Amino acid sequence: MAEAHQAVAFQFTVTPDGIDLRLSHEALKQIYLSGLHSWKKKFIRFKNGIITGVYPASPSSWLIVVVGVMSTMYAKIDPSLGIIAKINRTLDTTGYMSSQTQDVVSGLLFGTGLWVALIFSMRYSLKLLLSYHGWMFAEHGKMSRATKVWMGMVKIFSGRKPMLYSFQTSLPRLPVPAVKDTVSRYLESVKPLMKEGDFKRMTALAQDFAVNLGPRLQWYLKLKSWWATNYVSDWWEEYVYLRGRGPLMVNSNYYAMDFLYITPTHIQAARAGNTVHAILLYRRKLDREEIKPIFVLGSTVPLCSAQWERMFNTSRIPGEETDTIQHMKDSRHIVVYHAGRYFKVWLYHDGRLLKPREIEQQIQRILDDPSEPQAGEAKLAALTAADRVPWAKCRQAYFGRGKNKQSLDAIEKAAFFVTLDETEEGYKKEDPVTSMDSYAKSLLHGRCFDRWFDKSFTFIVFKNGKIGMNAEHAWADAPIIGHLWEYVMATDTFQLGYAEDGHCKGDTNPNIPYPTRLQWDIPEECQEVIETSLNSANLLANDVDFHSFPFNAFGKGKIKKCRTSPDAFVQLALQLAHYKDMGKFCLTYEASMTRLFREGRTETVRSCTTESCDFVLAMVDPAQTVLAEPWRLSTSQTPQQQVELFNLEKNPEYVSSGGGFGPVADDGYGVSYILVGENLINFHISSKFSCPETDSHRFGKHLRQAMIDISALFGLNSNFRN
C-alpha cells in the first residue's frame, strides 16, 4: 500500500526503444518544493552567519558608522587622521575614478575598516570581562560594588538581541591550571579517604610528579591551549566516549522522564503527534538560531552554545577502535520502530512541516499496520546495545551495500529515532515505588532491542501516552537535552493542546503518503551476532537496580531560607546517606559544567571533602578510619533552565520527573536529582544487583532520612510527607 502511494508520481513504460519515464505534475511539484525548502535553509544560515559574525555589533551599525564618516568628510573634518587621504592617493594612481568617486570610495573603505575595528575591540573587551569569575565566590545574597560595575560593563558590551551562537567568539578559552595547584587540589580531595601512611605515600608520589613528569606534560597542554579552541573538549569526546568499547546502554546513555503526575492524553498516536511536532518546532528554532543563549547571574554571563549544533540529524557510527559522530546538515524524515518493524516517515508535505494531527495520522497508520517483521529485523537494534566491536564488524560486513545500507542510512540520517513502545509506564498512585522504578528502567534500556542507542536521542512514546527520551552522551551533555525536553513538554501541553476526545487538534490529510517500511536482507550469520549481542545486553540490563522517587517533605524553597545552597545541601545528604549505607566514605563525582568557556563541557566536583566527612562523622559519631575506591558515588543535578514555560505557581501539578543514568562503578551508585519548583526534589538512584554491597532502595531510604536529619539542624519546619 505504501509503495503504491509513493509510486503515483513516477510512471514508466518499457518499450522496444527503452524505458519511457513520465513525471507527473505532483512529482515536479514535490521536486520544486524540496528545492525551495533547501534554498530557504541556506539563505537563513547565510543571514545568521552574517549577524553572528559581526556580533556584538549589528549589520545596520555599518551604515551608521559609514554615514557618520561621510558626514564628517563633507563637513571638511577628517575623522581618520590622514588615513582617508592616503586611501584617496592610492585610488588616484589607478586612474579609473573621478575625484568625487574617490572621496566616496575612500570614505566607504575607511568607514568599513573602522566598523570592523570597533567589532573586534568590543568583542575583545567582552572576552576580557567574561574572563573575570570573582562573582562566583561572593557570599550568597551579597554583591560588591566592583561586581555591580563589572555586570554593567558586560551588559554594555554584550549587544542587543543575541542569537544562539552570538557569544561564541567572545567567550574566553579554558585556562590551563598550574601543576602545583592541580596536585594540591588532588591531595586535598583524597586526604579524607586515606589512612595516614597511604596519604604520605601518595603525597610523595604527587610531589615527584609535580617536579618531574608534570611540567613536561604541562608544556604539551599549554601548546594545545594556544592552538585549539578548547584544550580538553575534543580529547574528552574522543577518549571518554568514542573510544569506549563497552555498551552505550546503561553505561553511557541517559534518560529523561515525562511529567510526574500529568498525562495530557492517553492516546499513543495523539501524544506522539503533538510531541514530535513540538520537537520539530524546536529544531526549526535551532536551525534559525532563534533559541536564546543560556545565561547565569541573571541575564549577564552567557554560556557556550556549541553543544546544540549536533542535537538533530546525528548518529554515532561504530568502529573497531573508535567510534565517530556523523552529523547531517538537514534531514526530512524520522524513523519509527513499532512491534519489530522500522518505518520511514516524511516530515514535510506540500513544502511545509506536517501538523500535529497529520503526524498522529501517520503514527496511527503504523500502529494499524498488520505486517510482520522481516528475518532479523525485530531485534536488530540490540547491536547498538552491546559491545561496540561486534557491531562495527557486523555493520561493515552486512550493512555496506544494497537494501541493508539504504535502510541503515535511513536510520542514521534521520532527524531522530522514535519508538512506539507496546508497554504502559509512568507514575501510579496505587504502586508508586514499583511503577517509577519500572519507568526508569524502561527508559534506560527498554527491552534492549527497541531503542536505537547510537542516535543522538531516541524519543519513546508508551502505549498509555507517557513519553520519555534516551540520549547518547558523546555529542552533548544532559542540560542540552534537558532544554529541548522542557520546551517539548511545555509546547505539547500549554500551546498545542488536545481536542476533547484526546486527539490532536486539526484535521487528518488523506493525501499524505503512507509511512514506508524499511527493507532488510539480514543473513543468518548476522542474526547470530544480533542474538549474541541481545544476550549480552540483557545480562547488563537485568543487573541494573533502579529506584526513582519524589522527595516532597521540602524543597529548595525552605533550604534557601537557611541561606544554604540547595545543591550543597543535597550533596551533604548524599554523603551522609552513603556513609550510613556503606559504612565508609568514597571518592565522589559531581558533574559540573565548564560552559563559561568556549566549547566547554563538564568537569568534576569532588564533593567528598575533609569538611563534609567531619560533618558526616559529627552526625553519626562513630569511630572510623576510612578508605574507598574511585567514583563509587557518581552524582549529577539536572537543572531547570526554562522555568517560565511551566508557571508552577499556577500549574503545580505539571512538575518534571527529571532523568537519570546507570551506575558508573559496578560496586557503586549513580544518583541524579532535579530541584523542581520550591517544594519537590526528584531522585534517580542506580546500582547493580550483582554487587552484594549496594541496594538502590536501601540507599534511597538512607537518603530520605539524611535529608530530614540535616534539615533538623537548620530548624526547618516541614510536614515531612515522605
C-alpha positions, 0 to 999 in steps of 0.5 A: 500500500505504501509503495503504491502511494509513493509510486503515483508520481513516477510512471514508466513504460518499457518499450522496444526503444527503452524505458519511457519515464513520465513525471507527473505534475505532483512529482515536479511539484514535490521536486520544486518544493524540496528545492525551495525548502533547501534554498530557504535553509541556506539563505537563513544560515547565510543571514545568521552567519552574517549577524553572528559574525559581526556580533556584538555589533549589528549589520545596520551599525555599518551604515551608521558608522559609514554615514557618520564618516561621510558626514564628517568628510563633507563637513571638511573634518577628517575623522581618520587622521590622514588615513582617508587621504592616503586611501584617496592617493592610492585610488588616484594612481589607478586612474579609473575614478573621478575625484568625487568617486574617490572621496566616496570610495575612500570614505566607504573603505575607511568607514568599513575598516573602522566598523570592523575595528570597533567589532573586534575591540568590543568583542575583545573587551567582552572576552576580557570581562567574561574572563573575570569569575570573582562573582562566583565566590561572593557570599550568597545574597551579597554583591560588591560594588566592583561586581555591580560595575563589572555586570554593567560593563558586560551588559554594555558590551554584550549587544542587543538581541543575541542569537544562539551562537552570538557569544561564541567568539567572545567567550574566553578559552579554558585556562590551563591550571598550574601543576602545583595547584592541580596536585594540591587540589588532588591531595586535598580531595583524597586526604579524607579517604586515606589512612595516614601512611597511604596519604604520605605515600601518595603525597610523595608520589604527587610531589615527584610528579609535580617536579618531574613528569608534570611540567613536561606534560604541562608544556604539551597542554599549554601548546594545545591551549594556544592552538585549539579552541578548547584544550580538553573538549575534543580529547574528552569526546574522543577518549571518554566516549568514542573510544569506549568499547563497552555498551552505550546502554546503561553505561553511557546513555541517559534518560529523561522522564515525562511529567510526574503526575500529568498525562495530557492524553492517553492516546499513543498516536495523539501524544506522539503527534503533538510531541514530535511536532513540538520537537520539530518546532524546536529544531526549526528554532535551532536551525534559525538560531532563534533559541536564546543563549543560556545565561547565569547571574541573571541575564549577564554571563552567557554560556557556550552554545556549541553543544546544540549544533549536533542535537538533530540529524546525528548518529554515532557510527561504530568502529573497531577502535573508535567510534565517530559522530556523523552529523547531517546538515538537514534531514526530512524524515524520522524513523519509527520502530513499532512491534519489530518493524522500522518505518520511514516517515516524511516530515514535510508535505506540500513544502511545509512541516506536517501538523500535529494531527497529520503526524498522529495520522501517520503514527496511527497508520503504523500502529494499524499496520498488520505486517510482520517483521522481516528475518532479523529485523525485530531485534536488530537494534540490540547491536547498538546495545552491546559491545561496540566491536561486534557491531562495527564488524557486523555493520561493515560486513552486512550493512555496506551495500544494497537494501541493508545500507539504504535502510541503515542510512535511513536510520542514521540520517534521520532527524531522530529515532522514535519508538512506539513502545507496546508497554504502559509506564509512568507514575501510579498512585496505587504502586508508586515505588514499583511503577517509577522504578519500572519507568526508569528502567524502561527508559534506560534500556527498554527491552534492549532491542527497541531503542536505537542507542547510537542516535543522538536521542531516541524519543519513546512514546508508551502505549498509555501516552507517557513519553520519555527520551534516551540520549547518547552522551558523546555529542552533548551533555544532559542540560542540552537535552534537558532544554529541548525536553522542557520546551517539548513538554511545555509546547505539547501541553500549554500551546498545542493542546488536545481536542476533547476526545484526546486527539490532536487538534486539526484535521487528518490529510488523506493525501499524505503518503503512507509511512514506508517500511524499511527493507532488510536482507539480514543473513543468518550469520548476522542474526547470530551476532544480533542474538549474541549481542541481545544476550549480552545486553540483557545480562547488563540490563537485568543487573541494573537496580533502579529506584526513582522517587519524589522527595516532597517533605521540602524543597529548595524553597525552605533550604534557601531560607537557611541561606544554604545552597540547595545543591550543597545541601543535597550533596551533604545528604548524599554523603551522609546517606552513603556513609550510613549505607556503606559504612565508609566514605568514597571518592565522589563525582559531581558533574559540573559544567565548564560552559563559561568557556568556549566549547566547554563541557563538564568537569568534576566536583569532588564533593567528598571533602575533609569538611563534609566527612567531619560533618558526616562523622559529627552526625553519626559519631562513630569511630572510623578510619576510612578508605574507598575506591574511585567514583563509587558515588557518581552524582549529577543535578539536572537543572531547570533552565526554562522555568517560565514555560511551566508557571508552577505557581499556577500549574503545580501539578505539571512538575518534571520527573527529571532523568537519570543514568546507570551506575558508573562503578559496578560496586557503586551508585549513580544518583541524579536529582532535579530541584523542581519548583520550591517544594519537590526534589526528584531522585534517580538512584542506580546500582547493580544487583550483582554487587552484594554491597549496594541496594538502590532502595536501601540507599534511597531510604538512607537518603530520605532520612539524611535529608530530614536529619540535616534539615533538623539542624537548620530548624526547618519546619516541614510536614515531612510527607515522605 
